[in-house]
Amino acid sequence: MIKNMKEILKFAKERGPKTIAVAVAEDLDVLLAVSKAQKLRIADAILVGDQDKIEKIAKTHHIDITACEMIHEKDIKEASRKAVALVSTGKAYIVMKGLVDTAIILKAVLNQEIGLRTGNVLSHTAVFEVPNYDRLIFVTDAAMNIAPDLMTKKQIIENAVEVAYALDIDTPKVAVVCAKEKVNPKMPPTVDAQKLEDMNKEGAIKGCMVGGPFALDNAVSKKAAKHKGIDHPVAGCADILLVPNIESGNVLYKSMVFFSDTKNAGVIVGAKAPIVLTSRADSDETKLNSIALAVLMAAKKSN
Ligand SMILES: CCCC(=O)OP(=O)(O)O
């Protein structure tokens, strides 16, 4: 069971390198992450984007990108399509979002001809290392599914469980997080939470233990759970937090990044290949962690 970002990097070194196709690579943090991943032998990179800008950033900041292949494409949408096509034609194993809006890269991923659709729901899983929490904690979905219905939530859980397996976490505990820990028909996410727990008990969601509804406190703190009289095997020790919608997920993600001393990584799951997807504002360290996470996902797929 991988417990922190250091171990994610360590295992990615052992299971890599894998080739990544970077869409719109003209970004300092992206280039720093990619060159470090290459130096650590975690990944090789094909940089798709504005070659002049890429070379200027690399030169100004003394970043060694000499080992990277480069495809010149100034247009952001075209660069996204070309990066995705590199993966669908087998020249790369992983797509990485560079300096491009999430919606644009995802449109390329979902493209009928060159895309990476599988028919499954695509969802984002963020992995956080949080001080004083004894395990990695996953947040899903902070980036893609706006207001998932029950069956979409089921698949979002299954996608996050796939990430957990790539980190050798067996039977991850999934907390369906709401504003309350009691079912309230006026709060639909609490009703879904109960249904998801029931589906898990009935075997319709496999390979994990689902509990809910939980408020965030009793999902991650045994003390809070005890205080509120909650006795549940997931209470206080969740591996995966399923949030009700993109607003709560994105706010939780960015609160963790900007208000606390966390390390993080993020990928989109459900396509034919993992997609490295962080916020444009995330650090080069986060982007490197995300590349390593995607390498572990790709290595698991090719096993
Ligand atoms: C995982 C967060 C995705 C996101 O919010 O990206 P941007 O900040 O680049 O919009």
The ligand as an SDF file (V2000), in Angstrom:
LIG
                    3D

 10  9  0  0  0  0  0  0  0  0999 V2000
   -8.2930   19.5000  -10.6570 C   0  0  0  0  0  0  0  0  0  0  0  0
   -8.6830   20.9290  -10.7740 C   0  0  0  0  0  0  0  0  0  0  0  0
   -9.0360   21.2720  -12.1700 C   0  0  0  0  0  0  0  0  0  0  0  0
   -9.1570   22.7570  -12.3140 C   0  0  0  0  0  0  0  0  0  0  0  0
   -9.8970   23.4200  -11.5830 O   0  0  0  0  0  0  0  0  0  0  0  0
   -8.3630   23.2760  -13.2680 O   0  0  0  0  0  0  0  0  0  0  0  0
   -8.1490   24.8410  -13.5330 P   0  0  0  0  0  0  0  0  0  0  0  0
   -7.8380   25.5000  -12.2070 O   0  0  0  0  0  0  0  0  0  0  0  0
   -6.9960   24.8610  -14.4890 O   0  0  0  0  0  0  0  0  0  0  0  0
   -9.4310   25.3520  -14.1210 O   0  0  0  0  0  0  0  0  0  0  0  0
  1  2  1  0
  2  3  1  0
  3  4  1  0
  4  5  2  0
  4  6  1  0
  6  7  1  0
  7  8  2  0
  7  9  1  0
  7 10  1  0
M  END
$$$$
